[in-house]
Amino acid sequence: MLNTDRFSRWVFRLLPIFYVMGFLFHLIDATFPVMLSMTPLTIVATAVIGFLPDVVAKHQRLLLWAGVTFLCTFLLEVIGVATGWIFGGYVYGNTLGFSILGVPVLIGINWTLIIMGSVSLMKRVANHRTFVALGTAVVTVVFDWIMEPVAIALDYWTWSGGSIPVQNYIAWFLIAYAFTRLYETMQLKSSSTIPSLIVIIQAVFFLLLRLFVI
């Protein structure tokens, strides 16, 4: 049986180092292509680390929420890519790996992890469901704002108009709000603080790339 407390302590020690190394290797021309090719593996490994304590603890209702969130956000992305109605006109590049209907499968996973981590952060400062949902939505929008220029530069996706539409941020806010309300309505609680750590680390990682790479 996994000792989740010990596991979390090691993650808090090692994951920041891993992302710092990733940032530094993005700065080196010789290793930059390797970093791009490793992006899908990095997302999968980070997601496994983030969800593992709840899997081990058999938090079935939380994992049900995660499954529903994954499927719904992935479907919204499929509709968004096909129509441009939700986020605006955009297409995914090759960096994020295997795609279905033009959408990398990892996108739904990342949506779920970012929302879950942002909820964990907000629940430290707010108790009311509405405040938690609103705060989580704001955190995810800020996260996306930090990430967007980097994602475009690294060929995660490309906007058809050449600029990031305000519609995209509105969609991020509404989607994060909706699934946080579901999380709160189901009265869920993760057994781990790792997802909140992941949100912070990834935000800092993308901010550094935004400042020093693109």
Beta strands, then each sheet from edge to edge (+ up, - down):
strand 1: 90-92
strand 2: 99-100
strand 3: 103-104
strand 4: 157-159
sheet 1: 1+ 4-
sheet 2: 2+ 3-
end
